[in-house]
């Protein structure tokens, strides 16, 4: 790579969608390409990526068809949550050196309108948290727990995908609300983290336990609230244990994201009649006008050591696809990030 007099590389690497996956994504679905570093136009900002987010919902954008997020076209750059530094700014609200977050390209450098970027307070917490506990996952957990699942003191709440970026925050907020919390995760290491570090009351390893039986033991008085990140057989097991007036927040269905044909499964709607349960889908974007207040409260909990978080960081921009694929293997604890470690401003 070459550098200009300001120390920036004059080239830019980015990941594009090379082909649509059939089942679980593979390395062949991604292509790393190199082009000239972009230049910002009026009201635009050039951002150098420091941390790149990978999230399960992105799998839906890799397939054709309607969803709540538009699909990527084959041959187009991938997109994700990014935290980076402003290198050049043609927008009055930002200047070189500012740390910002936004939904940008999987690239070492990205262009964004200033209105699409959010300032990141590096004094509040490590800047990586703007993609995790103080970013989209944390806000999803915040609104989904307090306003959709609504756990109350003395109730029992179950969280699937409990050791992930969203689920781990959900369980802690529910505990702060006075609920008894049971997490479902895929390894003993994750389950120990939930109970030992995050103060979950119990944790179930779905890879080693019969979830139906384990839920009956862990929730002897039934389930009052359920935060669903997984779907599939785990959610079937939870539905069988719902109490009257239970609330279900449907946030994700990662167990089904790679399915070529969706399984029909047991028919569970009759359970909702008997239990008068409420099932509500959750999109954090619906709460956008209140993001700032949520982030402020989450930041306060983090600073007061009331809310803990974990990050799984993959080093190297070239390893972004590997980090994304690892989400479906259950490899990460907490938020999965890619740290763009190469100094793209250094001359070769």
ABEGO torsion letter per residue (X at the ends): XBBBAAGBBABBBBBBBABBBBEBBBAAABBBBBBBBBBBBBGBBBBBBABBBBBAAAAAAABBEBBABBBBBBGBBBBBBBBBBBABBABAABBBGBBBBBBBBBBABBBBBAAABBBBBAAABBAAAAABAABAAAAAAAAAAAAAAGBBBGBBBBBBGAABAAAAAAAAAAAAAGBBBBBBBABAAAAAAAAAAAGBABBBBAAABBAAAAAAAABAAEBABBBBAAEEAAAAAAAAABBBGBBBBBABBAAAAABABBBAEBBAAAAAAAAGBBBBBBBAAAAAAAAAAAAAAAAAAAAAGABBBBBBBBBEAAAAAAAAAAAAAGABBEBBBBBBABBAABBX
